[in-house]
């Protein structure tokens, strides 16, 4: 499974009140979710089975929350939030 299943660029990634990058990347590939800086340096990565991703109740429509390795990240995805959440769900489902 070397091919990428999902990739988003230009993503703002925050942890707590700290901005980690304003133009980061998200990749779902090989059963892992990776958060990367704009230079391609890995911020965090985890198997999809251990990732929690959802939309927050009271936030802008372009935001998603992800928990990787116990760290909570706020992702500002622009209009791609729903595609990201669907890609996480689709990648978690077993393939027949």
C-alpha positions as CSV (number, residue, x, y, z in Angstrom):
1,X,0.0,0.0,0.0
2,X,2.5,2.6,-1.1
3,X,-0.1,4.8,-2.7
4,X,-1.6,7.7,-0.8
5,X,-5.2,7.5,0.1
6,X,-5.7,11.1,1.1
7,X,-3.6,14.3,1.1
8,X,-4.5,17.8,2.1
9,X,-2.1,20.8,2.0
10,X,-2.4,24.3,3.4
11,X,-3.7,23.1,6.7
12,X,-3.3,25.1,9.9
13,X,-2.4,22.7,12.7
14,X,-2.7,23.9,16.3
15,X,-2.0,22.1,19.6
16,X,-3.6,23.7,22.7
17,X,-3.1,27.4,22.1
18,X,0.0,27.0,20.1
19,X,0.1,27.1,16.3
20,X,2.5,24.5,14.9
21,X,2.1,25.4,11.3
22,X,-0.1,27.6,9.1
23,X,0.5,25.7,5.9
24,X,0.9,22.1,7.0
25,X,-0.1,18.8,5.3
26,X,-2.2,15.8,6.3
27,X,-1.6,12.4,4.8
28,X,-3.4,9.1,5.1
29,X,-1.2,6.4,3.6
30,X,-0.6,2.8,4.5
31,X,-3.1,2.8,7.3
32,X,-1.4,5.8,9.1
33,X,-2.4,9.4,9.6
34,X,0.5,11.8,9.5
35,X,0.6,15.5,10.3
36,X,3.4,17.3,8.6
37,X,4.8,20.9,8.5
38,X,5.0,22.8,5.3
39,X,8.6,21.5,4.8
40,X,7.5,17.9,5.2
41,X,8.8,17.4,8.7
42,X,6.6,15.1,10.7
43,X,4.7,16.6,13.6
44,X,2.9,13.5,14.7
45,X,1.8,10.2,13.2
46,X,-0.4,7.3,14.3
47,X,-2.1,4.2,13.0
48,X,-5.7,5.0,11.9
49,X,-7.1,2.5,14.5
50,X,-5.7,4.7,17.3
51,X,-6.8,8.1,15.8
52,X,-10.0,9.9,16.8
53,X,-11.2,12.6,14.4
54,X,-14.4,14.5,14.5
55,X,-15.9,18.0,14.0
56,X,-16.2,20.2,17.1
57,X,-19.6,21.2,18.3
58,X,-19.0,25.0,18.6
59,X,-16.4,25.9,16.0
60,X,-16.1,27.2,12.5
61,X,-17.2,24.9,9.7
62,X,-13.7,24.5,8.4
63,X,-12.3,23.0,11.6
64,X,-11.8,19.4,12.7
65,X,-10.3,17.9,15.8
66,X,-7.9,14.9,15.8
67,X,-6.3,13.0,18.6
68,X,-3.1,11.2,17.8
69,X,-1.0,9.5,20.5
70,X,-2.9,11.3,23.2
71,X,-2.2,14.8,21.7
72,X,-5.2,16.9,20.6
73,X,-4.8,18.8,17.4
74,X,-7.1,21.5,15.9
75,X,-7.0,21.3,12.1
76,X,-8.3,24.2,10.0
77,X,-8.9,22.6,6.6
78,X,-10.8,25.2,4.7
79,X,-13.6,23.5,2.7
80,X,-12.0,20.1,2.9
81,X,-13.1,19.2,6.5
82,X,-15.8,16.8,5.4
83,X,-13.6,15.1,2.9
84,X,-11.0,14.6,5.6
85,X,-13.4,13.1,8.0
86,X,-14.8,10.8,5.3
87,X,-11.3,9.7,4.3
88,X,-10.5,8.8,7.9
89,X,-13.7,6.7,8.2
90,X,-13.1,5.0,4.8
91,X,-9.5,4.2,5.7
92,X,-10.6,2.6,9.0
93,X,-13.1,0.3,7.4
94,X,-11.8,-3.2,6.6
95,X,-11.5,-3.9,2.9
96,X,-13.1,-7.0,1.4
